[in-house]
Amino acid sequence: MSLHPTRRRTLASCLALAGLTLLPLASAQAQSSWPSRPVRIVVPFAAGGTTDLLARALAPELSKAFGQTFVIENKPGAGGNPGTAEVAKSTDGHTILMGTVGTHGINQSLYPKLPYDPVKDFAPITLVAAVPNVLVLNPAKAQQYGINSVADLIKAAKANPGKLNMASSGNGTSIHLAGELFKSMTGTFMLHFPYRGSGPALIDLMGGNTDLMFDNLPSALPHIKSGKLKAIAVTSAKRSEAMPDLPTIEEAGGPALKGYEASSWFGLLAPASMPAEQVARLQRETAKALATPALKERLASQGAIASGNTSAEFAALIAKETKKWAQVVKASGAKVD
């Protein structure tokens, strides 16, 4: 039986309208069904460093928000490059990165060939936190060389060229570059010992196998408070609220260190292949978590300033920092060693 032309047109219109009505519902259902299994947050450095600490503080909040476990996987080595490249190439839809100023602001200026493109291969989600670095020494080594201030360090380094050494969380990290910038501005020479993250570097520093480090404040702070490390200055432009009595390097360093600043930041990024609606949802839920008093205060007590900015704002920060650190790498003569 054939339908009257008018009825056919009416039926077609109804079906089209129903389809349009169902599209937003289908989209919402698809979005709410993600993630369908645990999500990996790859930390491209060893456990115990600030990148790891921030990821582990955030993961439980995201697990509650999404109803799936967010699992931390540490993939250390080579300034964070292997772990970052793994996320860039991931196609499982359930892998994201806790990136850093090193992986997305410094490494492309320091390494001749990166195994990933920090812009094309990633979709920025949000900045998680910004932190100052802190200049810390092994207490016994500080006593041996008579170092109680930035001025003392400059004096000791010039009197003992090459005898003092500095640890870092890896080539190309802000911890490494903070030290290289210090050396270039003060005309001092200290050997650089790169590790596979702050955790291993701090262990050797506290054990007396290295002398000093420009570590991220959150990972160093517990050891400063326990007396296992001696802090003499922060690397930020302003003093840290977590240690307000500690001067900045610029304050304590005199004319040679005027304008010195080398802070760090950490943020979530997804592979460029992740759908935009999933990236947007991750941004919203991360921002909500970072705005809660409990998590905000927890990070502040560790010396970190919580963010949760938009994806566009985070992308703009990455572009700005890339230019800044390219100039620092060039001026300091920093090399991968």
Phi and psi in degrees as GROMACS dihedral restraints (atoms count N, CA, C in turn):
[ dihedral_restraints ]
;  ai    aj    ak    al  type     phi  dphi    fc
    3     4     5     6     1   -93.8    20    10
    4     5     6     7     1   147.8    20    10
    6     7     8     9     1   -85.9    20    10
    7     8     9    10     1   148.9    20    10
    9    10    11    12     1   -60.9    20    10
   10    11    12    13     1   141.0    20    10
   12    13    14    15     1   -50.0    20    10
   13    14    15    16     1   -39.5    20    10
   15    16    17    18     1   -64.6    20    10
   16    17    18    19     1   -41.6    20    10
   18    19    20    21     1   -67.7    20    10
   19    20    21    22     1   -37.2    20    10
   21    22    23    24     1   -59.8    20    10
   22    23    24    25     1   -44.4    20    10
   24    25    26    27     1   -64.0    20    10
   25    26    27    28     1   -39.7    20    10
   27    28    29    30     1   -64.5    20    10
   28    29    30    31     1   -44.5    20    10
   30    31    32    33     1   -63.4    20    10
   31    32    33    34     1   -42.0    20    10
   33    34    35    36     1   -62.4    20    10
   34    35    36    37     1   -41.4    20    10
   36    37    38    39     1   -63.4    20    10
   37    38    39    40     1   -41.4    20    10
   39    40    41    42     1   -64.5    20    10
   40    41    42    43     1   -43.1    20    10
   42    43    44    45     1   -64.0    20    10
   43    44    45    46     1   -41.8    20    10
   45    46    47    48     1   -62.3    20    10
   46    47    48    49     1   -43.0    20    10
   48    49    50    51     1   -64.4    20    10
   49    50    51    52     1   -41.2    20    10
   51    52    53    54     1   -61.8    20    10
   52    53    54    55     1   -40.3    20    10
   54    55    56    57     1   -62.4    20    10
   55    56    57    58     1   -43.1    20    10
   57    58    59    60     1   -64.9    20    10
   58    59    60    61     1   -36.0    20    10
   60    61    62    63     1   -68.3    20    10
   61    62    63    64     1   -36.5    20    10
   63    64    65    66     1   -79.3    20    10
   64    65    66    67     1   -21.6    20    10
   66    67    68    69     1   -57.8    20    10
   67    68    69    70     1   -51.4    20    10
   69    70    71    72     1   -61.1    20    10
   70    71    72    73     1   -36.0    20    10
   72    73    74    75     1   -64.9    20    10
   73    74    75    76     1   -44.0    20    10
   75    76    77    78     1   -63.1    20    10
   76    77    78    79     1   -41.5    20    10
   78    79    80    81     1   -63.1    20    10
   79    80    81    82     1   -42.7    20    10
   81    82    83    84     1   -64.8    20    10
   82    83    84    85     1   -39.5    20    10
   84    85    86    87     1   -66.4    20    10
   85    86    87    88     1   -40.4    20    10
   87    88    89    90     1   -63.6    20    10
   88    89    90    91     1   -40.6    20    10
   90    91    92    93     1   -67.4    20    10
   91    92    93    94     1   -43.6    20    10
   93    94    95    96     1   -70.5    20    10
   94    95    96    97     1   -20.3    20    10
   96    97    98    99     1   -79.2    20    10
   97    98    99   100     1   -10.7    20    10
   99   100   101   102     1   -95.2    20    10
  100   101   102   103     1   136.1    20    10
  102   103   104   105     1   -83.9    20    10
  103   104   105   106     1   147.8    20    10
  105   106   107   108     1   -94.7    20    10
  106   107   108   109     1    -3.6    20    10
  108   109   110   111     1  -157.6    20    10
  109   110   111   112     1   173.9    20    10
  111   112   113   114     1   -54.7    20    10
  112   113   114   115     1   146.0    20    10
  114   115   116   117     1  -105.2    20    10
  115   116   117   118     1   133.0    20    10
  117   118   119   120     1   -89.5    20    10
  118   119   120   121     1   130.7    20    10
  120   121   122   123     1  -106.2    20    10
  121   122   123   124     1   107.0    20    10
  123   124   125   126     1   -81.1    20    10
  124   125   126   127     1   125.4    20    10
  126   127   128   129     1  -105.6    20    10
  127   128   129   130     1   112.6    20    10
  129   130   131   132     1   -80.9    20    10
  130   131   132   133     1    26.5    20    10
  132   133   134   135     1  -140.5    20    10
  133   134   135   136     1   169.3    20    10
  135   136   137   138     1   -70.0    20    10
  136   137   138   139     1   161.8    20    10
  138   139   140   141     1   -64.4    20    10
  139   140   141   142     1   149.4    20    10
  141   142   143   144     1   101.6    20    10
  142   143   144   145     1   -16.2    20    10
  144   145   146   147     1   -88.1    20    10
  145   146   147   148     1   176.4    20    10
  147   148   149   150     1   -64.7    20    10
  148   149   150   151     1   -38.7    20    10
  150   151   152   153     1   -57.1    20    10
  151   152   153   154     1   -44.3    20    10
  153   154   155   156     1   -67.7    20    10
  154   155   156   157     1   -44.3    20    10
  156   157   158   159     1   -61.4    20    10
  157   158   159   160     1   -43.1    20    10
  159   160   161   162     1   -66.8    20    10
  160   161   162   163     1   -42.4    20    10
  162   163   164   165     1   -61.6    20    10
  163   164   165   166     1   -41.9    20    10
  165   166   167   168     1   -72.1    20    10
  166   167   168   169     1   -27.4    20    10
  168   169   170   171     1   -73.4    20    10
  169   170   171   172     1   -34.2    20    10
  171   172   173   174     1   -84.3    20    10
  172   173   174   175     1   -34.4    20    10
  174   175   176   177     1   -54.1    20    10
  175   176   177   178     1   -45.4    20    10
  177   178   179   180     1   -62.0    20    10
  178   179   180   181     1   -33.9    20    10
  180   181   182   183     1   -68.5    20    10
  181   182   183   184     1   -40.1    20    10
  183   184   185   186     1   -69.5    20    10
  184   185   186   187     1   -35.0    20    10
  186   187   188   189     1   -60.8    20    10
  187   188   189   190     1   -42.6    20    10
  189   190   191   192     1   -66.6    20    10
  190   191   192   193     1   -41.2    20    10
  192   193   194   195     1   -67.6    20    10
  193   194   195   196     1   -36.6    20    10
  195   196   197   198     1  -102.5    20    10
  196   197   198   199     1   -10.1    20    10
  198   199   200   201     1    72.2    20    10
  199   200   201   202     1    17.3    20    10
  201   202   203   204     1  -137.4    20    10
  202   203   204   205     1   150.6    20    10
  204   205   206   207     1   -72.3    20    10
  205   206   207   208     1   133.2    20    10
  207   208   209   210     1  -101.8    20    10
  208   209   210   211     1   113.3    20    10
  210   211   212   213     1  -102.6    20    10
  211   212   213   214     1   134.0    20    10
  213   214   215   216     1   -87.6    20    10
  214   215   216   217     1   129.9    20    10
  216   217   218   219     1  -124.8    20    10
  217   218   219   220     1   118.8    20    10
  219   220   221   222     1   -86.4    20    10
  220   221   222   223     1   125.1    20    10
  222   223   224   225     1  -128.3    20    10
  223   224   225   226     1    72.6    20    10
  225   226   227   228     1   -78.1    20    10
  226   227   228   229     1   164.6    20    10
  228   229   230   231     1   126.6    20    10
  229   230   231   232     1   148.3    20    10
  231   232   233   234     1    49.3    20    10
  232   233   234   235     1    50.5    20    10
  234   235   236   237     1    65.2    20    10
  235   236   237   238     1    21.5    20    10
  237   238   239   240     1    87.7    20    10
  238   239   240   241     1     0.7    20    10
  240   241   242   243     1   -65.8    20    10
  241   242   243   244     1   -46.9    20    10
  243   244   245   246     1   -61.6    20    10
  244   245   246   247     1   -45.7    20    10
  246   247   248   249     1   -64.1    20    10
  247   248   249   250     1   -39.6    20    10
  249   250   251   252     1   -65.9    20    10
  250   251   252   253     1   -41.6    20    10
  252   253   254   255     1   -64.0    20    10
  253   254   255   256     1   -35.7    20    10
  255   256   257   258     1   -61.1    20    10
  256   257   258   259     1   -41.7    20    10
  258   259   260   261     1   -68.9    20    10
  259   260   261   262     1   -40.7    20    10
  261   262   263   264     1   -57.3    20    10
  262   263   264   265     1   -35.9    20    10
  264   265   266   267     1   -92.6    20    10
  265   266   267   268     1    -3.3    20    10
  267   268   269   270     1   -68.9    20    10
  268   269   270   271     1   137.5    20    10
  270   271   272   273     1  -126.3    20    10
  271   272   273   274     1    11.9    20    10
  273   274   275   276     1   -81.1    20    10
  274   275   276   277     1    -9.0    20    10
  276   277   278   279     1    75.0    20    10
  277   278   279   280     1     3.3    20    10
  279   280   281   282     1  -134.0    20    10
  280   281   282   283     1    32.9    20    10
  282   283   284   285     1  -132.9    20    10
  283   284   285   286     1   127.7    20    10
  285   286   287   288     1  -131.4    20    10
  286   287   288   289     1   171.3    20    10
  288   289   290   291     1  -122.3    20    10
  289   290   291   292     1   139.6    20    10
  291   292   293   294     1   -93.6    20    10
  292   293   294   295     1    93.5    20    10
  294   295   296   297     1   -84.9    20    10
  295   296   297   298     1   170.3    20    10
  297   298   299   300     1  -138.5    20    10
  298   299   300   301     1   173.8    20    10
  300   301   302   303     1   -60.4    20    10
  301   302   303   304     1   -27.3    20    10
  303   304   305   306     1   -70.9    20    10
  304   305   306   307     1   -53.0    20    10
  306   307   308   309     1   -68.0    20    10
  307   308   309   310     1   -29.8    20    10
  309   310   311   312     1  -122.6    20    10
  310   311   312   313     1     3.6    20    10
  312   313   314   315     1  -129.4    20    10
  313   314   315   316     1   -24.7    20    10
  315   316   317   318     1  -114.3    20    10
  316   317   318   319     1   -45.6    20    10
  318   319   320   321     1   -56.9    20    10
  319   320   321   322     1   -34.3    20    10
  321   322   323   324     1   -68.5    20    10
  322   323   324   325     1   -19.0    20    10
  324   325   326   327     1   -89.9    20    10
  325   326   327   328     1   -19.0    20    10
  327   328   329   330     1  -101.3    20    10
  328   329   330   331     1   -33.1    20    10
  330   331   332   333     1  -102.0    20    10
  331   332   333   334     1   129.4    20    10
  333   334   335   336     1   -59.0    20    10
  334   335   336   337     1   -38.5    20    10
  336   337   338   339     1  -135.4    20    10
  337   338   339   340     1   118.0    20    10
  339   340   341   342     1   -95.9    20    10
  340   341   342   343     1   146.1    20    10
  342   343   344   345     1   -82.6    20    10
  343   344   345   346     1    14.2    20    10
  345   346   347   348     1  -155.9    20    10
  346   347   348   349     1   159.9    20    10
  348   349   350   351     1  -104.5    20    10
  349   350   351   352     1   114.1    20    10
  351   352   353   354     1   -62.9    20    10
  352   353   354   355     1   -18.0    20    10
  354   355   356   357     1  -101.3    20    10
  355   356   357   358     1   -55.6    20    10
  357   358   359   360     1   -69.3    20    10
  358   359   360   361     1   -30.5    20    10
  360   361   362   363     1   -88.8    20    10
  361   362   363   364     1    -2.5    20    10
  363   364   365   366     1  -133.4    20    10
  364   365   366   367     1   152.7    20    10
  366   367   368   369     1  -114.2    20    10
  367   368   369   370     1   109.6    20    10
  369   370   371   372     1   -61.0    20    10
  370   371   372   373     1   134.9    20    10
  372   373   374   375     1   -97.9    20    10
  373   374   375   376     1   -64.6    20    10
  375   376   377   378     1  -166.9    20    10
  376   377   378   379     1   152.7    20    10
  378   379   380   381     1   -74.3    20    10
  379   380   381   382     1   127.5    20    10
  381   382   383   384     1   -86.2    20    10
  382   383   384   385     1   -50.0    20    10
  384   385   386   387     1  -163.0    20    10
  385   386   387   388     1   156.5    20    10
  387   388   389   390     1  -117.9    20    10
  388   389   390   391     1   143.1    20    10
  390   391   392   393     1  -141.3    20    10
  391   392   393   394     1   149.8    20    10
  393   394   395   396     1   -80.5    20    10
  394   395   396   397     1   158.6    20    10
  396   397   398   399     1   -91.3    20    10
  397   398   399   400     1   160.8    20    10
  399   400   401   402     1  -132.3    20    10
  400   401   402   403     1   134.7    20    10
  402   403   404   405     1   -82.9    20    10
  403   404   405   406     1   113.0    20    10
  405   406   407   408     1  -124.0    20    10
  406   407   408   409     1   151.2    20    10
  408   409   410   411     1  -128.9    20    10
  409   410   411   412     1   155.5    20    10
  411   412   413   414     1   -66.0    20    10
  412   413   414   415     1   125.8    20    10
  414   415   416   417     1   -56.2    20    10
  415   416   417   418     1   -40.0    20    10
  417   418   419   420     1   -66.4    20    10
  418   419   420   421     1   -39.6    20    10
  420   421   422   423     1   -68.5    20    10
  421   422   423   424     1   -37.3    20    10
  423   424   425   426     1   -62.1    20    10
  424   425   426   427     1   -41.0    20    10
  426   427   428   429     1   -68.1    20    10
  427   428   429   430     1   -40.9    20    10
  429   430   431   432     1   -59.3    20    10
  430   431   432   433     1   -41.6    20    10
  432   433   434   435     1   -97.4    20    10
  433   434   435   436     1     0.4    20    10
  435   436   437   438     1    67.5    20    10
  436   437   438   439     1    41.6    20    10
  438   439   440   441     1  -103.1    20    10
  439   440   441   442     1   112.2    20    10
  441   442   443   444     1  -125.4    20    10
  442   443   444   445     1    -0.9    20    10
  444   445   446   447     1  -154.9    20    10
  445   446   447   448     1   173.1    20    10
  447   448   449   450     1   -63.3    20    10
  448   449   450   451     1   -41.0    20    10
  450   451   452   453     1   -61.1    20    10
  451   452   453   454     1   -39.5    20    10
  453   454   455   456     1   -63.9    20    10
  454   455   456   457     1   -39.2    20    10
  456   457   458   459     1   -64.7    20    10
  457   458   459   460     1   -44.2    20    10
  459   460   461   462     1   -60.1    20    10
  460   461   462   463     1   -44.6    20    10
  462   463   464   465     1   -62.0    20    10
  463   464   465   466     1   -45.3    20    10
  465   466   467   468     1   -67.8    20    10
  466   467   468   469     1   -40.0    20    10
  468   469   470   471     1   -65.5    20    10
  469   470   471   472     1   -38.3    20    10
  471   472   473   474     1   -72.3    20    10
  472   473   474   475     1   -31.9    20    10
  474   475   476   477     1   -78.8    20    10
  475   476   477   478     1   -21.1    20    10
  477   478   479   480     1  -131.5    20    10
  478   479   480   481     1    62.9    20    10
  480   481   482   483     1   -59.0    20    10
  481   482   483   484     1   125.7    20    10
  483   484   485   486     1    84.3    20    10
  484   485   486   487     1   -10.7    20    10
  486   487   488   489     1   -82.0    20    10
  487   488   489   490     1   -36.2    20    10
  489   490   491   492     1   -80.4    20    10
  490   491   492   493     1   144.0    20    10
  492   493   494   495     1  -131.8    20    10
  493   494   495   496     1   154.2    20    10
  495   496   497   498     1  -123.3    20    10
  496   497   498   499     1   134.6    20    10
  498   499   500   501     1   -89.0    20    10
  499   500   501   502     1   159.1    20    10
  501   502   503   504     1  -148.6    20    10
  502   503   504   505     1   169.1    20    10
  504   505   506   507     1   -82.2    20    10
  505   506   507   508     1     3.5    20    10
  507   508   509   510     1   141.3    20    10
  508   509   510   511     1   157.4    20    10
  510   511   512   513     1   -58.8    20    10
  511   512   513   514     1   134.9    20    10
  513   514   515   516     1    86.7    20    10
  514   515   516   517     1    -6.9    20    10
  516   517   518   519     1   -76.6    20    10
  517   518   519   520     1   163.3    20    10
  519   520   521   522     1   -64.1    20    10
  520   521   522   523     1   -27.0    20    10
  522   523   524   525     1   -65.8    20    10
  523   524   525   526     1   -43.1    20    10
  525   526   527   528     1   -63.9    20    10
  526   527   528   529     1   -50.4    20    10
  528   529   530   531     1   -67.3    20    10
  529   530   531   532     1   -30.5    20    10
  531   532   533   534     1   -60.9    20    10
  532   533   534   535     1   -40.7    20    10
  534   535   536   537     1   -70.4    20    10
  535   536   537   538     1   -40.7    20    10
  537   538   539   540     1   -64.4    20    10
  538   539   540   541     1   -39.3    20    10
  540   541   542   543     1   -64.9    20    10
  541   542   543   544     1   -41.5    20    10
  543   544   545   546     1   -60.0    20    10
  544   545   546   547     1   -46.1    20    10
  546   547   548   549     1   -62.6    20    10
  547   548   549   550     1   -43.3    20    10
  549   550   551   552     1   -69.2    20    10
  550   551   552   553     1   -36.1    20    10
  552   553   554   555     1   -76.2    20    10
  553   554   555   556     1   -27.7    20    10
  555   556   557   558     1  -101.2    20    10
  556   557   558   559     1    -7.0    20    10
  558   559   560   561     1    67.8    20    10
  559   560   561   562     1    33.9    20    10
  561   562   563   564     1  -109.5    20    10
  562   563   564   565     1   163.0    20    10
  564   565   566   567     1  -128.3    20    10
  565   566   567   568     1   120.3    20    10
  567   568   569   570     1  -133.1    20    10
  568   569   570   571     1   139.3    20    10
  570   571   572   573     1   -68.6    20    10
  571   572   573   574     1   143.0    20    10
  573   574   575   576     1  -104.7    20    10
  574   575   576   577     1   126.5    20    10
  576   577   578   579     1  -114.3    20    10
  577   578   579   580     1   101.1    20    10
  579   580   581   582     1   -80.9    20    10
  580   581   582   583     1   139.5    20    10
  582   583   584   585     1  -117.2    20    10
  583   584   585   586     1  -179.8    20    10
  585   586   587   588     1   -95.3    20    10
  586   587   588   589     1    38.8    20    10
  588   589   590   591     1   135.6    20    10
  589   590   591   592     1   165.0    20    10
  591   592   593   594     1   -66.0    20    10
  592   593   594   595     1   -37.1    20    10
  594   595   596   597     1   -53.3    20    10
  595   596   597   598     1   -57.5    20    10
  597   598   599   600     1   -62.6    20    10
  598   599   600   601     1   -35.5    20    10
  600   601   602   603     1   -65.3    20    10
  601   602   603   604     1   -42.0    20    10
  603   604   605   606     1   -65.5    20    10
  604   605   606   607     1   -37.7    20    10
  606   607   608   609     1   -60.8    20    10
  607   608   609   610     1   -45.7    20    10
  609   610   611   612     1   -69.0    20    10
  610   611   612   613     1   -35.3    20    10
  612   613   614   615     1   -64.5    20    10
  613   614   615   616     1   -46.6    20    10
  615   616   617   618     1   -67.6    20    10
  616   617   618   619     1   -27.4    20    10
  618   619   620   621     1   -80.6    20    10
  619   620   621   622     1    -5.8    20    10
  621   622   623   624     1    86.6    20    10
  622   623   624   625     1    10.0    20    10
  624   625   626   627     1   -80.9    20    10
  625   626   627   628     1   -19.0    20    10
  627   628   629   630     1  -132.0    20    10
  628   629   630   631     1   170.5    20    10
  630   631   632   633     1  -101.9    20    10
  631   632   633   634     1   -43.0    20    10
  633   634   635   636     1  -151.7    20    10
  634   635   636   637     1   171.2    20    10
  636   637   638   639     1  -162.1    20    10
  637   638   639   640     1   145.5    20    10
  639   640   641   642     1  -101.7    20    10
  640   641   642   643     1    66.9    20    10
  642   643   644   645     1   -80.4    20    10
  643   644   645   646     1   161.0    20    10
  645   646   647   648     1   -64.3    20    10
  646   647   648   649     1   138.0    20    10
  648   649   650   651     1   -58.7    20    10
  649   650   651   652     1   -44.0    20    10
  651   652   653   654     1   -57.6    20    10
  652   653   654   655     1   -39.8    20    10
  654   655   656   657     1   -78.0    20    10
  655   656   657   658     1   -26.7    20    10
  657   658   659   660     1   -86.7    20    10
  658   659   660   661     1   -27.1    20    10
  660   661   662   663     1   -55.0    20    10
  661   662   663   664     1   -46.9    20    10
  663   664   665   666     1   -59.4    20    10
  664   665   666   667     1   -34.3    20    10
  666   667   668   669     1   -77.6    20    10
  667   668   669   670     1   -27.7    20    10
  669   670   671   672     1   -68.1    20    10
  670   671   672   673     1   -46.0    20    10
  672   673   674   675     1   -65.0    20    10
  673   674   675   676     1   -32.4    20    10
  675   676   677   678     1   -81.3    20    10
  676   677   678   679     1   -10.4    20    10
  678   679   680   681     1    89.1    20    10
  679   680   681   682     1     3.9    20    10
  681   682   683   684     1   -78.5    20    10
  682   683   684   685     1   -17.3    20    10
  684   685   686   687     1  -131.0    20    10
  685   686   687   688     1   148.7    20    10
  687   688   689   690     1  -107.6    20    10
  688   689   690   691     1   118.0    20    10
  690   691   692   693     1   -96.0    20    10
  691   692   693   694     1   137.0    20    10
  693   694   695   696     1  -123.3    20    10
  694   695   696   697     1   -15.9    20    10
  696   697   698   699     1  -172.3    20    10
  697   698   699   700     1   157.5    20    10
  699   700   701   702     1  -104.5    20    10
  700   701   702   703     1   156.1    20    10
  702   703   704   705     1   -93.5    20    10
  703   704   705   706     1    -3.0    20    10
  705   706   707   708     1   -78.2    20    10
  706   707   708   709     1   168.8    20    10
  708   709   710   711     1   -70.8    20    10
  709   710   711   712     1   -28.5    20    10
  711   712   713   714     1  -121.8    20    10
  712   713   714   715     1   159.5    20    10
  714   715   716   717     1   -65.0    20    10
  715   716   717   718     1   154.0    20    10
  717   718   719   720     1   -87.4    20    10
  718   719   720   721     1   137.6    20    10
  720   721   722   723     1   -65.0    20    10
  721   722   723   724     1   -24.8    20    10
  723   724   725   726     1   -72.2    20    10
  724   725   726   727     1   -27.3    20    10
  726   727   728   729     1  -140.8    20    10
  727   728   729   730     1    70.0    20    10
  729   730   731   732     1   -63.8    20    10
  730   731   732   733     1   -20.4    20    10
  732   733   734   735     1   -83.7    20    10
  733   734   735   736     1    -8.3    20    10
  735   736   737   738     1   -88.1    20    10
  736   737   738   739     1   124.4    20    10
  738   739   740   741     1   -73.2    20    10
  739   740   741   742     1   163.8    20    10
  741   742   743   744     1   -79.7    20    10
  742   743   744   745     1   160.6    20    10
  744   745   746   747     1   -62.7    20    10
  745   746   747   748     1   -37.6    20    10
  747   748   749   750     1   -62.5    20    10
  748   749   750   751     1   -43.7    20    10
  750   751   752   753     1   -59.3    20    10
  751   752   753   754     1   -47.3    20    10
  753   754   755   756     1   -87.6    20    10
  754   755   756   757     1   -12.3    20    10
  756   757   758   759     1   -94.8    20    10
  757   758   759   760     1    -9.2    20    10
  759   760   761   762     1    78.4    20    10
  760   761   762   763     1  -169.2    20    10
  762   763   764   765     1   -55.5    20    10
  763   764   765   766     1   -34.0    20    10
  765   766   767   768     1   -62.6    20    10
  766   767   768   769     1   -27.5    20    10
  768   769   770   771     1  -110.6    20    10
  769   770   771   772     1    21.4    20    10
  771   772   773   774     1   -64.3    20    10
  772   773   774   775     1   128.2    20    10
  774   775   776   777     1    87.9    20    10
  775   776   777   778     1     1.4    20    10
  777   778   779   780     1   -66.0    20    10
  778   779   780   781     1   129.8    20    10
  780   781   782   783     1  -158.2    20    10
  781   782   783   784     1   132.8    20    10
  783   784   785   786     1  -154.0    20    10
  784   785   786   787     1    77.3    20    10
  786   787   788   789     1   -94.7    20    10
  787   788   789   790     1   171.5    20    10
  789   790   791   792     1  -122.5    20    10
  790   791   792   793     1   157.7    20    10
  792   793   794   795     1  -144.2    20    10
  793   794   795   796     1   160.2    20    10
  795   796   797   798     1  -141.3    20    10
  796   797   798   799     1   136.2    20    10
  798   799   800   801     1  -153.1    20    10
  799   800   801   802     1   160.0    20    10
  801   802   803   804     1   -87.0    20    10
  802   803   804   805     1   137.0    20    10
  804   805   806   807     1  -136.1    20    10
  805   806   807   808     1   147.5    20    10
  807   808   809   810     1  -112.0    20    10
  808   809   810   811     1   158.9    20    10
  810   811   812   813     1   -59.2    20    10
  811   812   813   814     1   147.6    20    10
  813   814   815   816     1   -58.7    20    10
  814   815   816   817     1   -21.7    20    10
  816   817   818   819     1   -78.1    20    10
  817   818   819   820     1   -10.6    20    10
  819   820   821   822     1   -69.0    20    10
  820   821   822   823     1   133.0    20    10
  822   823   824   825     1   -56.5    20    10
  823   824   825   826     1   143.9    20    10
  825   826   827   828     1   -58.6    20    10
  826   827   828   829     1   -36.2    20    10
  828   829   830   831     1   -68.4    20    10
  829   830   831   832     1   -30.3    20    10
  831   832   833   834     1   -73.4    20    10
  832   833   834   835     1   -39.4    20    10
  834   835   836   837     1   -61.2    20    10
  835   836   837   838     1   -44.0    20    10
  837   838   839   840     1   -63.8    20    10
  838   839   840   841     1   -40.1    20    10
  840   841   842   843     1   -68.0    20    10
  841   842   843   844     1   -40.0    20    10
  843   844   845   846     1   -60.9    20    10
  844   845   846   847     1   -40.5    20    10
  846   847   848   849     1   -62.3    20    10
  847   848   849   850     1   -46.7    20    10
  849   850   851   852     1   -62.1    20    10
  850   851   852   853     1   -46.4    20    10
  852   853   854   855     1   -70.4    20    10
  853   854   855   856     1   -35.5    20    10
  855   856   857   858     1   -66.9    20    10
  856   857   858   859     1   -42.9    20    10
  858   859   860   861     1   -61.5    20    10
  859   860   861   862     1   -40.9    20    10
  861   862   863   864     1   -61.6    20    10
  862   863   864   865     1   -44.8    20    10
  864   865   866   867     1   -62.9    20    10
  865   866   867   868     1   -43.4    20    10
  867   868   869   870     1   -70.0    20    10
  868   869   870   871     1   -19.4    20    10
  870   871   872   873     1   -86.9    20    10
  871   872   873   874     1   -11.1    20    10
  873   874   875   876     1   -69.5    20    10
  874   875   876   877     1   138.4    20    10
  876   877   878   879     1   -54.7    20    10
  877   878   879   880     1   -39.3    20    10
  879   880   881   882     1   -62.4    20    10
  880   881   882   883     1   -50.4    20    10
  882   883   884   885     1   -71.4    20    10
  883   884   885   886     1   -38.7    20    10
  885   886   887   888     1   -60.5    20    10
  886   887   888   889     1   -45.5    20    10
  888   889   890   891     1   -70.0    20    10
  889   890   891   892     1   -35.8    20    10
  891   892   893   894     1   -61.9    20    10
  892   893   894   895     1   -45.0    20    10
  894   895   896   897     1   -67.9    20    10
  895   896   897   898     1   -40.0    20    10
  897   898   899   900     1   -62.1    20    10
  898   899   900   901     1   -38.3    20    10
  900   901   902   903     1   -65.4    20    10
  901   902   903   904     1   -20.6    20    10
  903   904   905   906     1   -95.9    20    10
  904   905   906   907     1     1.3    20    10
  906   907   908   909     1    92.0    20    10
  907   908   909   910     1    10.2    20    10
  909   910   911   912     1  -104.3    20    10
  910   911   912   913     1   142.4    20    10
  912   913   914   915     1  -104.5    20    10
  913   914   915   916     1   112.3    20    10
  915   916   917   918     1   -67.1    20    10
  916   917   918   919     1   147.1    20    10
  918   919   920   921     1  -121.1    20    10
  919   920   921   922     1   -97.6    20    10
  921   922   923   924     1    90.6    20    10
  922   923   924   925     1    31.2    20    10
  924   925   926   927     1   -72.3    20    10
  925   926   927   928     1   176.6    20    10
  927   928   929   930     1   -73.9    20    10
  928   929   930   931     1   163.2    20    10
  930   931   932   933     1   -61.8    20    10
  931   932   933   934     1   -38.1    20    10
  933   934   935   936     1   -66.0    20    10
  934   935   936   937     1   -40.6    20    10
  936   937   938   939     1   -66.4    20    10
  937   938   939   940     1   -38.1    20    10
  939   940   941   942     1   -66.8    20    10
  940   941   942   943     1   -40.9    20    10
  942   943   944   945     1   -61.4    20    10
  943   944   945   946     1   -39.3    20    10
  945   946   947   948     1   -66.4    20    10
  946   947   948   949     1   -38.8    20    10
  948   949   950   951     1   -63.1    20    10
  949   950   951   952     1   -44.0    20    10
  951   952   953   954     1   -59.6    20    10
  952   953   954   955     1   -43.8    20    10
  954   955   956   957     1   -63.1    20    10
  955   956   957   958     1   -42.8    20    10
  957   958   959   960     1   -65.1    20    10
  958   959   960   961     1   -45.0    20    10
  960   961   962   963     1   -68.3    20    10
  961   962   963   964     1   -32.6    20    10
  963   964   965   966     1   -60.8    20    10
  964   965   966   967     1   -43.4    20    10
  966   967   968   969     1   -65.8    20    10
  967   968   969   970     1   -44.1    20    10
  969   970   971   972     1   -60.1    20    10
  970   971   972   973     1   -49.4    20    10
  972   973   974   975     1   -73.8    20    10
  973   974   975   976     1   -23.9    20    10
  975   976   977   978     1   -62.3    20    10
  976   977   978   979     1   -39.1    20    10
  978   979   980   981     1   -68.7    20    10
  979   980   981   982     1   -39.2    20    10
  981   982   983   984     1   -65.1    20    10
  982   983   984   985     1   -44.3    20    10
  984   985   986   987     1   -59.7    20    10
  985   986   987   988     1   -44.8    20    10
  987   988   989   990     1   -65.8    20    10
  988   989   990   991     1   -45.8    20    10
  990   991   992   993     1   -67.9    20    10
  991   992   993   994     1   -36.4    20    10
  993   994   995   996     1   -83.5    20    10
  994   995   996   997     1   -18.7    20    10
  996   997   998   999     1    72.5    20    10
  997   998   999  1000     1    20.2    20    10
  999  1000  1001  1002     1   -59.8    20    10
 1000  1001  1002  1003     1   140.6    20    10
 1002  1003  1004  1005     1  -133.8    20    10
 1003  1004  1005  1006     1   154.9    20    10
 1005  1006  1007  1008     1   -77.0    20    10
 1006  1007  1008  1009     1   123.8    20    10
